[in-house]
């Protein structure tokens, strides 16, 4: 791994919460991996400013704080990287604001380099902000290693929810236990858009019993839509500590994907998280999922459900290969090396 020398680098984020997957995968874990590689990197020094730093990396932040940090970096002569995932398109859809999109484009246009998790996301950003053509670099999401969270002690309420989940699954012996996890975003993604996937489960249930667990933090949406599913289902509140244990109680993760600008540029972190937890995956295909086609079921819901229900022992070798592929391309060393390549490019300008 090529070092970035004696440079100093700072990540700016609106919040540094481990509870946000994008912050873990795009900020906190990359910082830790870079430090392990000998790079001097840390959080943006809000009190003292970035003077003396080689570069500031603004990560998925679009508000006043981000603009203030960018102005401070420019005044101090720092290089400027804007790191962005799918949130730009998510925010535009939720807020329905042309002003928000224009403001984000202005921020992107001021950056020396724009980093994105996928080629598709880069193409979408260039289409919306042509000024950044030639300045976009792909840095993958860090692989989510949820095994490290298993060492944390669950709270009483987390233990209670896990116990209820185990009881639900035990009440359906022999069933294929399926899980969906993720956020709700009206009209874009979430529990409210699972009807087609549930229809696939219902069809498969004519051959073999199946259950569905929902893991997220919007119970009201689950209560509203699940009554018409016709499949035994259970709601599990998401928490950073209980999520790994809850996920591993299942055999298969389902990831239906609506086609829109929000999902087109998404990274592989959701199927990767399931694979690293030892689950099979059934998903609708998007560009970033295609590299996983040899290991998971893409666009083949009935075939995938049958694979995981009736041929689970034969899937184990495929899962081993999938985990090796993910570690090679998205593990800590690989992502740190890619960040170092980008930082060295910026320093050489």
Protein Blocks (a to p, Z undefined) as FASTA:
>chain_A
ZZehjadcddddfbacfklmklmmmmmmmmmmmmmnopacddddfknopghiabdcdehi
abfmlmmmmmmmmmnopacdddddfklmmmmmmnopaklmmmmmmmmmmpmbdcdfbfkl
mmmmmmmmmmlgoiaccdddddddfklmmmpccdfklmmmmmmmmmmmmmmghiacddde
ddddehkacjklmmmmmmmmmmmmmmoccddddddfbfklmmmmmmmnopacddddddfk
lmmmmmmmpmbdcddddddfklmmpcfklmmmmmmnopacdddddfklmmmmmmmcehil
klmmmmmmmmmmmmmmmmmmmmmmmmmmmmmklmmmmmmmmmmmmmmZZ
